[in-house]
């Protein structure tokens, strides 16, 4: 499963939404900053903060 590590998830998600992607954060646990990136209903990648991947 591809995971895109970003510095600012809110800014990155806004960018992908402008490109026509959907975001699903329903599988995240409280406090997680991990989001599923979907295109036309299909899974594409996970988006998470750089700091979360380091842990």
C-alpha positions as CSV (number, residue, x, y, z in Angstrom):
1,X,0.0,0.0,0.0
2,X,1.6,3.3,-1.0
3,X,2.0,5.9,1.7
4,X,2.7,9.6,0.8
5,X,4.6,11.3,3.6
6,X,3.9,15.1,3.8
7,X,4.8,17.9,6.0
8,X,1.3,19.5,6.1
9,X,-1.6,17.0,5.7
10,X,-4.3,19.7,5.6
11,X,-2.6,21.5,2.8
12,X,-1.8,18.3,0.9
13,X,-5.3,17.0,1.2
14,X,-6.7,20.3,-0.1
15,X,-4.4,20.0,-3.1
16,X,-5.5,16.5,-3.9
17,X,-9.2,17.5,-3.5
18,X,-8.7,20.2,-6.1
19,X,-7.4,17.5,-8.5
20,X,-10.6,15.5,-8.0
21,X,-9.5,13.0,-5.3
22,X,-11.7,12.2,-2.3
23,X,-10.4,11.8,1.2
24,X,-11.6,9.2,3.8
25,X,-10.3,9.6,7.3
26,X,-12.8,7.2,8.9
27,X,-10.3,4.5,9.6
28,X,-8.0,6.7,11.6
29,X,-7.9,6.3,15.3
30,X,-8.3,9.4,17.5
31,X,-5.1,11.5,17.3
32,X,-3.9,9.9,14.1
33,X,-3.2,12.1,11.1
34,X,-3.5,9.4,8.5
35,X,-6.0,9.6,5.6
36,X,-7.0,7.4,2.6
37,X,-6.8,9.1,-0.8
38,X,-9.4,7.8,-3.2
39,X,-10.0,8.4,-6.9
40,X,-13.4,7.6,-8.5
41,X,-14.2,5.4,-5.4
42,X,-10.9,3.4,-5.6
43,X,-8.1,3.5,-3.1
44,X,-4.9,5.2,-4.3
45,X,-2.7,5.9,-1.3
46,X,-2.4,6.8,2.3
47,X,-1.4,10.4,3.3
48,X,0.4,10.9,6.6
49,X,2.6,13.4,8.3
50,X,6.4,13.0,8.0
51,X,6.7,12.9,11.8
52,X,4.2,10.0,12.1
53,X,6.2,7.9,9.7
54,X,9.4,8.5,11.8
55,X,7.7,6.9,14.8
